[in-house]
Amino acid sequence: MTRLFRLIPLVAVALGLGLGLGACRPADQSNSPDDAPITLTYASPYPPTHPFSRADISWMKAVEAQSHGRIRIKPFWGGALLSSDQSMVEIRHGVADIGLITPIYTRGGVHLLRAQSGFYGGVRTIGDQVAIYDCLAQRFPQFDRELAGLHVLAVQGGNFPGVLTRTRAVRSLVDFKGLRLRAQTDANDVLRQLGANPVNMPMGEVYSALAKGIIDGVVAPADTIKSLHFSEVAKHFTPIRFSRGAYPARAMSDRAWRRLPPDLQRLMAASRRVWEAALNTELLKAEDAGTEFGRQNGMAFTPFPAADQAHFDALYTADAKTQAGRLASLGIDGTSVLAEAQRIIAAAGTSDPIRCAASKGPKP
């Protein structure tokens, strides 16, 4: 027994050294705590082969290289840590240090972030989507309020959605009647006006819902034909153009941000453009690949009449005004945000780059 009591302090010291608890290291040792890399976790609901994830991996490699090994990113894919509808809350509370966030699916507290994605009628490119978002976020403080506790590391635009359907092609606006479609929130009221029954569900649940016939189709861009294997459960694609905007899509918790020294905070902030450029590249490649994959696997691509597209665009613009007005009941001036988004798009014309307002003016 006496021998056992003598061993206990030695075991405690050994454990303390192994775990870094109160252990001291020589000043000249290269693996001193100050030089040890900071490991940050990254979580995504998508598999590592998805276009989003390929862009994420490009960003990880760039950050690790630019930090000269001082930052290491440990990824968790396929929803292992993060959900789609609670991702913002989960990142705030440290489920992962960095993650893919989806304000468009979040259940509450992001009313403007969710609605503003429908304010971009007439936008031309993914780059323009992101630039307009930046202008709006700079001008209207409600964006920052809804993102409290998070540091945005990438804003994501996207390929313009069309409609994938299981068995019946959409050849005109009349064909929407009776269809149960998964769609983004900003399109729901327009689809209801056309007689469709829209539902809002995370994209990760759509394949199963299509396979089981729970839904008839999905409003999604052509890249999903291959990246989410939708060609296996849907036989038709119609390129009706749903105008869409950008939204904050990658974020870091404030508590993880504060772990970083100032120079690494600056590096992370600057890495945003790397991430956004990678997303842009992967999205465009994925759209081409999805279209080609669908054709090779027997999907039918149905053109959409120009007159019906113009009618749809008018409905979408009118609905954006309604959605913006509804935010007033929550104390949010959505009408001003919509007006500014449309002013920027109109001022850009057909070739000029996006420019924010010269003066911020009064903030709502």
C-alpha positions as CSV (number, residue, x, y, z in Angstrom):
1,M,0.0,0.0,0.0
2,T,2.8,2.4,0.9
3,R,4.4,1.7,-2.5
4,L,1.1,2.5,-4.2
5,F,0.8,5.9,-2.5
6,R,4.4,6.7,-3.6
7,L,3.5,6.0,-7.2
8,I,0.4,8.2,-7.4
9,P,2.3,11.5,-7.4
10,L,4.6,10.2,-10.1
11,V,1.6,9.1,-12.3
12,A,0.0,12.5,-11.8
13,V,3.2,14.3,-12.9
14,A,3.5,12.1,-15.9
15,L,-0.1,12.8,-16.9
16,G,0.3,16.5,-16.3
17,L,3.3,16.6,-18.7
18,G,1.5,14.5,-21.3
19,L,-1.5,16.8,-21.3
20,G,0.3,20.0,-21.0
21,L,-1.2,20.7,-17.5
22,G,1.3,23.0,-15.8
23,A,4.2,21.5,-17.7
24,C,7.2,23.7,-18.4
25,R,9.3,23.5,-21.6
26,P,12.8,24.8,-22.3
27,A,12.8,28.2,-23.9
28,D,14.8,27.0,-26.9
29,Q,12.5,24.0,-27.7
30,S,10.9,24.4,-31.2
31,N,7.6,22.9,-30.0
32,S,7.0,25.5,-27.4
33,P,3.3,26.4,-26.7
34,D,3.6,29.8,-28.5
35,D,4.8,28.0,-31.7
36,A,2.3,25.2,-31.6
37,P,-0.2,25.4,-34.5
38,I,-3.8,26.4,-33.7
39,T,-6.2,23.7,-34.9
40,L,-9.6,24.9,-36.0
41,T,-12.5,22.6,-36.7
42,Y,-14.6,23.1,-39.9
43,A,-18.0,21.5,-40.3
44,S,-20.2,21.1,-43.4
45,P,-23.4,19.1,-44.1
46,Y,-22.0,18.1,-47.5
47,P,-19.5,15.3,-48.5
48,P,-16.0,16.3,-49.4
49,T,-16.7,15.6,-53.1
50,H,-19.4,18.2,-53.4
51,P,-18.5,21.4,-55.3
52,F,-19.0,23.5,-52.1
53,S,-16.6,21.2,-50.3
54,R,-14.0,21.3,-53.0
55,A,-14.0,25.1,-52.7
56,D,-13.8,24.7,-48.9
57,I,-10.7,22.4,-49.3
58,S,-9.0,25.0,-51.6
59,W,-9.6,27.6,-48.9
60,M,-8.2,25.3,-46.1
61,K,-5.0,24.7,-48.1
62,A,-4.5,28.4,-48.8
63,V,-5.0,29.4,-45.1
64,E,-2.6,26.7,-43.9
65,A,0.0,27.7,-46.4
66,Q,-0.3,31.4,-45.9
67,S,-0.1,31.0,-42.1
68,H,3.1,28.9,-42.6
69,G,1.6,26.1,-40.6
70,R,0.4,28.2,-37.7
71,I,-3.2,27.3,-38.5
72,R,-4.5,23.8,-39.2
73,I,-8.0,23.1,-40.3
74,K,-9.7,19.8,-39.2
75,P,-12.8,19.1,-41.4
76,F,-15.9,17.2,-40.5
77,W,-18.0,16.4,-43.5
78,G,-21.5,15.0,-44.2
79,G,-23.3,16.6,-41.3
80,A,-21.2,14.9,-38.7
81,L,-21.2,18.0,-36.5
82,L,-23.5,20.6,-38.2
83,S,-27.2,20.7,-39.2
84,S,-28.7,22.8,-41.9
85,D,-31.4,24.6,-40.0
86,Q,-29.5,25.3,-36.8
87,S,-26.0,25.9,-38.2
88,M,-25.7,29.5,-37.1
89,V,-26.6,28.7,-33.5
90,E,-24.3,25.7,-33.5
91,I,-21.3,27.7,-34.7
92,R,-22.0,30.5,-32.2
93,H,-21.9,27.9,-29.4
94,G,-18.8,26.2,-30.5
95,V,-20.0,22.9,-32.0
96,A,-17.4,23.7,-34.6
97,D,-15.0,26.7,-34.9
98,I,-15.9,27.4,-38.5
99,G,-18.8,26.1,-40.6
100,L,-21.1,26.3,-43.6
101,I,-24.0,28.4,-42.4
102,T,-27.4,28.6,-44.1
103,P,-29.5,31.6,-43.1
104,I,-32.1,30.7,-45.8
105,Y,-33.0,27.6,-43.7
106,T,-32.5,29.1,-40.2
107,R,-35.8,29.1,-38.3
108,G,-35.6,32.4,-36.6
109,G,-33.6,35.6,-35.9
110,V,-32.4,36.1,-39.5
111,H,-35.4,37.7,-41.1
112,L,-33.6,40.2,-43.3
113,L,-30.8,37.8,-44.3
114,R,-33.4,35.3,-45.4
115,A,-35.7,37.7,-47.3
116,Q,-32.9,39.8,-49.0
117,S,-31.9,36.8,-51.1
118,G,-35.1,37.5,-53.1
119,F,-34.3,41.2,-53.7
120,Y,-31.8,40.7,-56.6
121,G,-34.1,40.6,-59.6
122,G,-32.1,41.3,-62.8
123,V,-28.7,40.3,-61.3
124,R,-26.4,38.8,-63.9
125,T,-23.6,36.8,-62.3
126,I,-22.4,35.1,-59.2
127,G,-19.8,37.9,-58.7
128,D,-22.5,40.5,-58.9
129,Q,-24.6,38.7,-56.4
130,V,-21.7,38.8,-53.8
131,A,-20.8,42.5,-54.6
132,I,-24.5,43.6,-54.1
133,Y,-24.6,41.7,-50.8
134,D,-21.5,43.5,-49.6
135,C,-23.0,46.9,-50.5
136,L,-26.2,46.1,-48.6
137,A,-24.4,44.7,-45.6
138,Q,-22.2,47.8,-45.5
139,R,-25.2,50.1,-45.6
140,F,-27.7,48.5,-43.4
141,P,-26.7,47.6,-39.8
142,Q,-29.5,44.9,-39.5
143,F,-27.2,42.5,-41.4
144,D,-24.6,42.7,-38.6
145,R,-27.2,42.4,-35.9
146,E,-28.5,39.1,-37.3
147,L,-24.9,37.9,-37.6
148,A,-24.0,38.7,-34.0
149,G,-21.5,36.2,-32.5
150,L,-20.2,35.2,-36.0
151,H,-17.4,36.4,-38.3
152,V,-18.3,35.9,-41.9
153,L,-15.5,34.3,-43.9
154,A,-17.3,33.9,-47.2
155,V,-20.4,35.2,-48.9
156,Q,-21.9,32.8,-51.5
157,G,-23.8,33.5,-54.6
158,G,-25.0,30.7,-56.8
159,N,-26.0,29.4,-60.2
160,F,-29.5,30.4,-61.1
161,P,-32.1,27.8,-60.3
162,G,-34.4,26.0,-62.7
163,V,-36.9,23.3,-61.9
164,L,-36.2,19.6,-61.7
165,T,-39.2,17.3,-61.8
166,R,-39.7,13.6,-61.3
167,T,-42.1,12.6,-64.0
168,R,-43.8,15.7,-65.6
169,A,-42.0,18.4,-67.5
170,V,-42.7,22.1,-66.8
171,R,-43.3,23.6,-70.2
172,S,-45.1,26.7,-69.2
173,L,-46.3,28.5,-66.1
174,V,-49.6,26.5,-66.3
175,D,-47.6,23.4,-65.5
176,F,-46.7,24.5,-62.0
177,K,-50.3,23.9,-60.9
178,G,-50.5,21.0,-58.5
179,L,-46.8,20.4,-58.2
180,R,-45.3,19.9,-54.7
181,L,-41.9,21.5,-55.0
182,R,-39.0,22.1,-52.6
183,A,-38.0,25.7,-53.1
184,Q,-36.1,28.5,-51.3
185,T,-38.3,30.7,-49.1
186,D,-38.2,33.8,-51.4
187,A,-39.9,31.8,-54.2
188,N,-42.7,30.2,-52.1
189,D,-45.4,32.9,-52.5
190,V,-44.8,33.2,-56.3
191,L,-45.1,29.4,-56.7
192,R,-48.3,29.4,-54.6
193,Q,-49.8,32.1,-57.0
194,L,-49.0,29.7,-59.9
195,G,-50.9,26.8,-58.1
196,A,-47.9,24.9,-56.8
197,N,-47.4,23.6,-53.3
198,P,-44.0,24.7,-52.2
199,V,-42.1,23.3,-49.2
200,N,-38.9,24.4,-47.6
201,M,-36.5,21.7,-46.6
202,P,-32.7,21.4,-46.3
203,M,-31.2,20.3,-49.6
204,G,-29.7,17.3,-48.0
205,E,-33.2,15.8,-47.6
206,V,-34.4,16.4,-51.1
207,Y,-33.0,13.3,-52.8
208,S,-34.9,11.0,-50.4
209,A,-38.0,13.1,-50.7
210,L,-37.9,12.9,-54.5
211,A,-37.2,9.1,-54.5
212,K,-40.2,8.5,-52.2
213,G,-42.5,10.8,-54.2
214,I,-43.0,13.0,-51.2
215,I,-42.2,16.0,-53.5
216,D,-42.7,16.2,-57.3
217,G,-39.6,18.3,-57.9
218,V,-37.1,20.9,-56.6
219,V,-36.2,24.4,-57.5
220,A,-32.4,24.0,-57.9
221,P,-29.6,24.8,-60.4
222,A,-28.3,22.4,-62.9
223,D,-25.2,21.6,-60.9
224,T,-27.3,19.5,-58.5
225,I,-28.1,17.0,-61.3
226,K,-24.6,15.5,-60.8
227,S,-23.4,16.8,-57.4
228,L,-26.5,15.6,-55.5
229,H,-27.3,12.8,-57.9
230,F,-30.7,14.2,-58.8
231,S,-30.7,12.6,-62.2
232,E,-31.4,9.3,-60.4
233,V,-34.7,10.6,-59.1
234,A,-35.8,13.3,-61.5
235,K,-36.2,13.0,-65.3
236,H,-36.9,16.6,-66.4
237,F,-35.1,20.0,-66.1
238,T,-36.6,23.3,-67.1
239,P,-34.3,26.3,-67.1
240,I,-36.8,28.9,-65.9
241,R,-34.7,31.6,-64.3
242,F,-35.3,32.2,-60.6
243,S,-33.4,35.4,-59.7
244,R,-31.4,34.8,-56.5
245,G,-29.0,36.7,-54.3
246,A,-26.0,36.0,-52.2
247,Y,-25.9,35.3,-48.4
248,P,-23.3,34.7,-45.8
249,A,-22.4,31.1,-46.1
250,R,-19.1,30.4,-44.2
251,A,-18.6,31.8,-40.7
252,M,-16.4,31.5,-37.6
253,S,-17.5,31.8,-34.0
254,D,-16.5,34.9,-32.1
255,R,-15.0,32.7,-29.4
256,A,-12.7,30.9,-32.0
257,W,-11.9,34.3,-33.6
258,R,-10.6,35.6,-30.2
259,R,-8.2,32.6,-29.9
260,L,-6.3,34.0,-32.9
261,P,-3.6,36.6,-32.5
262,P,-4.2,39.8,-34.5
263,D,-2.0,38.8,-37.5
264,L,-3.9,35.6,-38.0
265,Q,-7.2,37.4,-37.6
266,R,-6.1,39.6,-40.5
267,L,-5.1,36.6,-42.5
268,M,-8.5,34.9,-42.0
269,A,-10.3,38.1,-42.9
270,A,-8.2,38.5,-46.1
271,S,-8.8,34.8,-47.0
272,R,-12.5,35.6,-47.7
273,R,-11.7,36.5,-51.3
274,V,-9.8,33.2,-51.8
275,W,-12.8,31.3,-50.6
276,E,-15.3,33.2,-52.7
277,A,-13.2,32.9,-55.8
278,A,-13.0,29.1,-55.2
279,L,-16.8,28.9,-54.8
280,N,-17.4,30.9,-58.0
281,T,-15.0,28.6,-59.9
282,E,-16.5,25.4,-58.6
283,L,-20.1,26.5,-59.1
284,L,-19.6,27.3,-62.7
285,K,-17.7,24.1,-63.4
286,A,-20.4,22.2,-61.6
287,E,-23.2,23.7,-63.6
288,D,-21.6,22.7,-66.9
289,A,-20.8,19.2,-65.5
290,G,-24.4,18.8,-64.2
291,T,-26.0,19.7,-67.5
292,E,-23.7,17.3,-69.4
293,F,-24.2,14.5,-66.9
294,G,-28.0,14.9,-67.1
295,R,-28.0,14.6,-70.9
296,Q,-25.8,11.5,-70.7
297,N,-28.1,9.9,-68.2
298,G,-31.3,10.5,-70.2
299,M,-32.7,13.6,-68.5
300,A,-35.0,15.8,-70.8
301,F,-34.1,19.5,-70.9
302,T,-37.2,21.5,-71.8
303,P,-36.9,25.1,-73.0
304,F,-39.1,27.7,-71.3
305,P,-41.0,30.3,-73.3
306,A,-39.7,33.9,-73.2
307,A,-43.2,35.3,-72.6
308,D,-43.7,33.0,-69.6
309,Q,-40.3,34.0,-68.2
310,A,-41.2,37.7,-68.5
311,H,-44.5,37.0,-66.6
312,F,-42.6,35.0,-64.0
313,D,-40.1,37.8,-63.5
314,A,-42.9,40.4,-63.0
315,L,-44.5,38.1,-60.3
316,Y,-41.1,37.7,-58.6
317,T,-40.5,41.4,-58.5
318,A,-43.9,42.2,-57.1
319,D,-43.5,39.5,-54.5
320,A,-40.2,40.9,-53.4
321,K,-41.9,44.2,-52.6
322,T,-44.5,42.3,-50.5
323,Q,-41.8,40.3,-48.7
324,A,-39.8,43.5,-48.0
325,G,-43.0,45.3,-46.6
326,R,-43.7,42.4,-44.3
327,L,-40.4,43.0,-42.4
328,A,-41.8,46.3,-41.1
329,S,-43.8,44.3,-38.5
330,L,-40.5,43.2,-37.1
331,G,-39.0,46.7,-37.0
332,I,-36.9,46.0,-40.2
333,D,-37.0,48.4,-43.1
334,G,-36.8,45.8,-45.8
335,T,-38.3,48.2,-48.4
336,S,-35.2,50.4,-48.3
337,V,-33.0,47.3,-48.6
338,L,-34.9,46.1,-51.7
339,A,-34.8,49.6,-53.2
340,E,-31.1,49.8,-52.8
341,A,-30.5,46.4,-54.3
342,Q,-32.6,47.3,-57.3
343,R,-30.9,50.7,-57.6
344,I,-27.4,49.0,-57.7
345,I,-28.5,46.5,-60.3
346,A,-30.1,49.1,-62.5
347,A,-27.0,51.4,-62.2
348,A,-24.7,48.6,-63.3
349,G,-26.5,48.3,-66.6
350,T,-25.3,45.4,-68.7
351,S,-21.5,45.8,-68.5
352,D,-20.4,48.1,-65.7
353,P,-19.1,46.6,-62.5
354,I,-21.2,46.8,-59.3
355,R,-20.7,49.9,-57.3
356,C,-22.0,50.7,-53.9
357,A,-23.7,54.0,-53.1
358,A,-21.2,56.9,-52.9
359,S,-22.6,57.8,-49.5
360,K,-24.1,55.6,-46.9
361,G,-26.7,58.3,-46.0
362,P,-29.1,57.8,-43.1
363,K,-29.2,54.3,-41.7
364,P,-32.7,52.8,-41.1
